[in-house]
Amino acid sequence: MMNLHKKMEEMLLKRHTHISMHVPGHKNNTIGYLSSLHLDFDMTEIDGMDDLHEPTGILQEVNQTLSGKYPGYHAQMMVNGTTNGILSAVYAVSDQTERYFIVDSAHKSVYHALKLLNCKPVHIKSTEIVNRQLDSHDTIIITYPTYSGEAIDISNIIQYAHNYGTTVITDEAHGAHLDMAPDFPKSSMKYDSDITIQSYHKMLPALTMASVIFTKSRALHDKVMKYVNYFETSSPSYLIMLSIESAQEFYDNFKPELFNKNRKKIIQTLKSREIIVKSQNDPTKLILNHPSLTPYELAKVFTDRHIYHEMVTDRGVLWCLPLFHNGHSYPLRLLLERIGSADFSRVHITPEKTNLEILKNRTCIRTIVPYPPGVPLVHEGETITDNHMNWLSHYVSNRVRMEGIQYNLEYYKNEDNR
Ligand SMILES: Cc1ncc(COP(=O)(O)O)c(C=O)c1O
């Protein structure tokens, strides 16, 4: 039996070979300034420090600095990720909301919040929301940009919603770096989103779980704070908070030239190997395909060369690019060499064989969520249809991790044996 410490040591030893094209944005501590943090900073809310849930001192000052990112907004650091912010935001508007609209799709945390509130959401496409009659007892929840870096025209949606007095919550988990450079998409806060939550740890160089919730009105901010207090740990990590401050400094001083230059080099090298590179609205995201491989096979070629992706779906392999800056230590040359010398002709994935038949037409007992991206495929209480079954077997055979699947299988096996 291996303990966690030994496992981490083993991972660290491999690090010189591990190339990160995934979150967190510090990319194995090669981007940003997290090296200036050390374990002695792992303090707690002793005298002389501050209380994150009612900040009046140094933590309030940091929050004020963060508010400067989008003037007019109230910012609050969080140490339990955007998940915590989404739960708090959905609860904060619950006394004024009768209908929650989910635009396109949502992370599981949105469904968890609504489930706790006993609310059934209305699903709506981003293209249809502006034809829908809304009112001031509605709240719409939008994921922007998407996991893969698509940015819909959110300005129109927010303006339309606000004309009806509808509240807009924007899940910007994948957008802490927006507005950092002229060709990066604009944050929903440029268009007056009521509440926006950003995972600093995903694209910026911050520690895992570092997030910030931004609220437009003071009254709503106060409600948000009530629920942040409910859902968040009462022992916030100063290391995570320090990493938020460091990431904000990184954001404020970022110059895009080196990022643009290195991004171009990566794309050129990929294309020289026949890889089809799809750029997204967000320039830090690339979707890769190969003419003679499935996305899952292509991902395997890369992981065999220790280049690790963020996500692989039927649409391709998703890479999150590093935010290159002067003084970074990201192994760019090694990355280019490995892409240049990869063998795309010999790859084989042994399909995972799990018999799923037992689930057909059964009621889903625990929500099944492919992770990443964390968007539920079958919700608790839904019947598992033929269409679901096709997706489930497709994902299982391609070794996509799915939360909840094992629980459902065990449940029905026990049920049938009774
Ligand atoms: C769209 C979206 N929202 C929210 C979250 C949750 O963010 P966090 O990991 O910061 O809790 C994720 C995580 O992957 C996500 O993809």
The ligand as a Gaussian input file, in Angstrom:
#p B3LYP/6-31G(d) Opt

LIG

0 1
 C      -17.842000      25.425000     -15.821000
 C      -17.333000      25.120000     -14.442000
 N      -17.887000      25.738000     -13.394000
 C      -17.463000      25.528000     -12.137000
 C      -16.449000      24.642000     -11.874000
 C      -16.023000      24.430000     -10.452000
 O      -14.845000      25.155000     -10.236000
 P      -13.882000      24.867000      -9.000000
 O      -13.045000      23.683000      -9.393000
 O      -13.072000      26.118000      -8.868000
 O      -14.717000      24.587000      -7.816000
 C      -15.837000      23.964000     -12.934000
 C      -14.756000      23.006000     -12.675000
 O      -14.247000      22.331000     -13.535000
 C      -16.294000      24.204000     -14.252000
 O      -15.767000      23.575000     -15.311000

